[in-house]
Amino acid sequence: MALLSDKVCIVTGATRGIGKGIALQLAEKGAKVYITGRTLDSPKDSSIGGSLRDTARGIEARGGTCIPVQCDHSNDKDIEQLFETVKRENDGRLDILVNNAYSAVNAIFSSMGKPFYEQPTSMWDTVNNVGLRNHYICSVLASRLMVARKQGLIVNISSAGGLRYLFNAAYGIGKEACDRMAADCGFELRKQNVAFVSLWPGAVGTEYVLKKYGDDEAEKIDSNKVPAGIQDRKKWLDIFQKGETPEFAGQCIAALAIDPDLMAMTGKVLTTFDLKQRYGLQDTPGHSPTDIRSMKRGLLQGGHTWISALTPGFVRVPKWLLSLGGSKF
């Protein structure tokens, strides 16, 4: 029997990138996956592509079950209709919700290097309407189905930008809020046996990043378009090219969903690297999730080359110490 053969899942924002990768993995492992996005068919003028039908074809080619649902996650009525459809078609059952929908990638990269007060005030809504508000609404509607059955898993796709500055102010605020959402909603859901976690992938080589910042474009990247703290443009590019694939987060979520100790992790921030170690997962050869707790990596990125060379790879920063990076006291 397939790993997730009895599971009903929703993956939002699954036309490309991490959302598509997660949907492919969950469906490949036997789940019935509802995928959402605004684009039903790839627009002819898109150099990056990506549509619900593209993802559905990929899932079907692997023998998986997929239901594409065209949904604008900035429209509350679309979201409500999505959950009504899932409820009606599955006798009220929903096992996994992955909150991944995000519509701000282009805006974030285009405004990189500009402080928040030089950006349009609309940047807040661009980043956090679909990427935060929608996550909350989906979580409310999913919880109503999961609580009725006393089981389920909700995953917010977040990032280390919730701990320290990354990309821009609106991005970091939104990601920390996603983490806090998992903590507080997880607290209230715990007694109902429903888990809520925040997942931090490492650097992911998505279609957008690899297309826009591929090798042939490396020299054209404006230094202002590189995240704060990373001065070497080529090094930044390498991080994404050698980082995890868009499907690795899907492997992590599939393993997490059947973990008998899942409730011990509810309300927490989980990294794909830690889940890789916990479940013995492997990404595609040549790719690996970033260990944000690696002392060696931290020293190297901080410019302490010789100290990094002397530091064993297994030395990791304790989680309690890492969390101090986001402390406000």
C-alpha positions in Angstrom: 0.0 0.0 0.0 1.3 3.5 -0.9 2.6 5.6 2.0 -0.3 8.1 1.8 -3.0 6.1 0.0 -5.8 7.1 2.4 -4.9 10.8 2.6 -6.8 13.8 1.2 -4.6 16.8 0.7 -4.7 20.4 -0.4 -1.6 22.1 -1.7 -2.1 25.8 -2.4 0.0 27.6 -5.0 1.0 24.4 -6.9 1.4 25.7 -10.4 5.2 25.7 -10.0 8.1 25.9 -7.5 7.9 24.4 -4.1 4.1 24.0 -4.3 4.3 21.9 -7.4 7.1 19.9 -5.9 5.1 19.1 -2.8 2.0 18.2 -4.8 4.1 15.8 -7.0 5.6 14.1 -4.0 2.3 13.7 -2.0 0.4 12.4 -5.1 3.3 10.0 -6.0 3.0 8.6 -2.5 -0.7 7.8 -3.0 -2.5 10.9 -1.7 -5.5 12.4 -3.4 -4.2 16.0 -3.9 -6.2 19.1 -4.7 -3.9 21.6 -6.2 -4.7 25.3 -6.5 -3.5 28.3 -8.4 -4.7 31.2 -10.5 -3.4 29.8 -13.8 -5.2 26.9 -15.3 -3.2 26.8 -18.5 0.3 28.2 -19.1 0.2 31.6 -20.7 2.0 31.7 -24.1 4.0 34.8 -23.2 5.4 33.3 -19.9 9.1 32.4 -20.0 8.8 30.6 -16.7 5.5 28.8 -17.4 3.7 26.9 -14.8 0.0 26.0 -14.6 -2.4 23.7 -12.8 -2.6 21.5 -15.9 1.2 21.3 -16.1 1.3 20.1 -12.5 -1.6 17.7 -13.1 0.1 16.2 -16.1 3.2 15.6 -14.0 1.2 13.9 -11.3 -0.7 11.7 -13.7 2.5 10.7 -15.4 3.6 9.2 -12.0 0.3 7.4 -11.6 -1.0 9.9 -9.0 -4.5 11.4 -8.3 -4.9 15.1 -8.7 -7.8 17.6 -8.8 -6.9 21.0 -10.2 -8.9 23.8 -8.7 -8.5 27.3 -10.2 -8.5 29.6 -7.2 -7.5 33.2 -6.5 -6.2 33.1 -3.0 -6.8 36.8 -2.6 -10.5 36.2 -3.1 -12.3 34.8 0.1 -15.2 33.4 -2.0 -12.8 31.3 -4.1 -11.2 29.9 -0.9 -14.5 29.1 0.7 -15.6 27.3 -2.5 -12.4 25.3 -2.6 -13.0 23.9 0.9 -16.7 23.3 0.2 -15.7 21.2 -2.8 -13.2 19.2 -0.8 -15.7 18.6 2.0 -18.5 17.6 -0.4 -16.3 15.2 -2.5 -14.6 13.5 0.4 -17.4 13.2 3.0 -15.9 15.9 5.1 -12.4 14.5 5.1 -9.2 16.5 4.8 -5.9 15.1 6.1 -3.2 17.6 5.0 -3.2 21.3 4.1 -0.1 22.9 2.8 -0.2 26.7 2.8 2.2 27.6 0.1 0.4 30.1 -2.2 2.5 33.2 -2.7 2.3 36.0 -5.2 5.1 38.3 -4.3 8.3 36.7 -5.7 8.7 39.0 -8.6 7.9 42.1 -6.5 10.4 41.1 -3.8 13.2 40.5 -6.3 12.4 43.7 -8.2 12.6 45.9 -5.1 15.6 44.2 -3.5 18.1 46.8 -2.2 15.4 49.4 -1.6 14.5 50.2 2.1 10.9 49.7 3.0 10.2 53.5 3.1 11.2 53.8 -0.6 8.9 51.0 -1.7 5.2 51.6 -2.4 3.0 51.0 0.6 1.2 48.4 -1.5 4.2 46.1 -1.0 2.7 45.0 2.3 -0.5 43.7 0.6 1.5 42.2 -2.3 3.6 40.2 0.1 1.2 39.4 2.9 -2.3 39.2 1.5 -1.9 35.9 -0.2 1.3 34.9 1.7 -0.1 35.4 5.2 -3.8 36.4 5.4 -4.8 33.6 3.0 -2.8 31.1 5.1 -4.9 32.0 8.1 -8.2 31.7 6.2 -7.3 28.4 4.7 -6.2 27.2 8.2 -9.5 28.2 9.7 -11.5 26.3 7.1 -9.2 23.3 7.1 -9.3 23.1 10.9 -13.1 22.9 10.9 -12.9 19.7 8.8 -9.9 18.3 10.8 -11.3 18.9 14.3 -14.5 17.1 13.4 -12.4 14.0 12.7 -9.8 14.6 15.5 -6.8 14.3 13.1 -4.9 16.3 10.5 -1.8 18.2 9.6 -1.5 21.9 8.5 1.9 23.1 7.2 2.8 26.7 6.6 5.7 27.1 4.1 7.9 29.7 5.8 11.6 30.5 5.8 14.5 31.7 8.0 13.4 35.2 7.0 11.1 34.8 10.0 14.1 34.8 12.3 16.5 37.4 10.7 16.4 40.0 8.0 16.0 38.6 4.5 14.9 40.2 1.2 12.8 43.1 2.6 10.9 44.2 5.7 7.5 43.0 4.6 8.8 39.6 3.8 10.4 39.1 7.2 7.3 40.3 9.0 5.1 37.9 7.1 7.3 34.9 7.6 7.6 35.5 11.3 3.8 35.8 11.5 3.5 32.5 9.6 5.7 30.9 12.3 3.7 32.5 15.1 0.5 31.3 13.4 1.7 27.7 13.6 2.6 28.2 17.3 -0.6 29.8 18.4 -3.0 27.8 16.2 -1.1 24.7 17.1 -1.6 25.4 20.7 -5.3 25.6 20.3 -5.5 22.6 18.0 -3.3 20.3 20.2 -6.2 19.0 22.3 -8.1 18.2 19.1 -5.2 16.0 17.8 -4.6 18.3 14.8 -1.0 19.3 14.2 0.1 22.7 12.8 3.8 23.3 11.9 5.9 25.9 10.1 8.4 24.4 7.6 11.6 26.2 6.6 13.0 24.9 3.3 16.6 25.9 2.6 17.6 27.6 -0.6 15.4 26.0 -3.3 16.3 26.0 -7.0 12.8 27.0 -8.3 12.0 27.7 -12.0 11.9 31.4 -11.3 15.4 31.6 -9.6 17.1 29.3 -12.1 15.6 31.1 -15.1 16.1 34.6 -13.9 19.5 34.1 -12.3 20.9 31.2 -14.3 24.6 30.9 -15.2 24.2 32.9 -18.4 22.7 35.8 -16.4 25.1 35.7 -13.5 27.1 38.7 -14.5 24.0 40.8 -15.2 22.7 40.6 -11.6 22.8 44.0 -9.9 24.5 43.8 -6.5 21.4 45.5 -5.1 19.4 42.5 -6.2 21.3 40.1 -3.9 20.0 39.5 -0.3 21.7 41.5 2.5 24.7 39.8 3.9 25.6 38.0 0.6 28.2 40.1 -1.3 29.4 37.5 -3.8 26.7 37.2 -6.6 28.1 34.0 -8.0 28.2 32.4 -4.5 24.6 33.3 -4.0 23.7 31.7 -7.3 25.5 28.6 -6.4 23.6 28.3 -3.2 20.4 27.9 -5.1 21.8 25.8 -7.9 23.2 23.3 -5.4 20.4 23.7 -2.8 17.4 21.5 -2.4 15.0 20.7 -5.3 11.4 21.9 -5.2 10.2 18.3 -4.4 12.3 17.8 -1.3 9.9 19.7 1.0 7.2 17.3 -0.3 9.3 14.3 0.9 9.5 15.9 4.3 5.8 16.6 4.6 4.9 13.0 3.5 7.2 11.6 6.1 5.9 14.0 8.7 2.3 13.1 8.0 2.7 9.5 9.0 5.0 10.0 12.0 3.4 8.5 15.1 5.1 11.3 17.1 3.7 14.1 14.9 1.9 15.8 17.8 5.2 16.2 19.7 6.2 18.6 16.9 3.0 20.6 16.6 3.4 24.4 16.9 7.1 24.2 16.1 9.3 25.5 13.3 10.8 22.6 11.4 13.6 22.7 8.8 13.9 20.4 5.8 17.5 19.6 6.9 16.4 18.4 10.3 13.6 16.3 8.8 16.1 14.9 6.3 18.1 13.6 9.3 15.1 12.5 11.3 13.6 10.4 8.4 16.8 9.5 6.5 15.6 11.3 3.4 17.7 12.0 0.3 17.2 14.7 -2.3 18.3 14.3 -6.0 22.0 13.6 -6.3 24.0 16.9 -6.3 21.3 18.7 -4.2 20.9 19.0 -0.5 18.9 21.2 2.0 20.8 24.0 3.7 21.7 23.4 7.4 21.0 26.8 8.9 22.5 25.5 12.2 25.8 24.6 10.7 28.6 26.4 12.5 31.0 25.8 9.6 28.5 27.3 7.1 27.8 30.3 9.4 31.5 31.1 9.8 32.1 30.8 6.1 29.3 33.1 5.2 30.5 35.5 7.8 33.9 35.7 6.1 35.8 33.7 8.7 37.3 31.4 6.2 40.2 30.0 8.1 38.1 29.3 11.3 35.5 27.7 9.1 38.1 25.4 7.6 39.1 24.2 11.1 35.5 23.7 12.3 34.1 20.1 12.0 31.1 19.8 9.8 29.1 18.1 12.5 29.2 21.0 14.9 25.8 22.7 14.9 24.4 25.8 16.7 21.9 24.7 19.4 18.3 25.7 18.6 18.0 27.8 21.7 21.0 29.8 20.6 19.8 30.2 17.1 16.5 31.5 18.3 18.3 34.4 20.1 18.9 35.8 16.6 15.3 36.8 16.6 15.0 37.9 20.2 13.6 41.3 20.9 14.8 41.5 24.5 
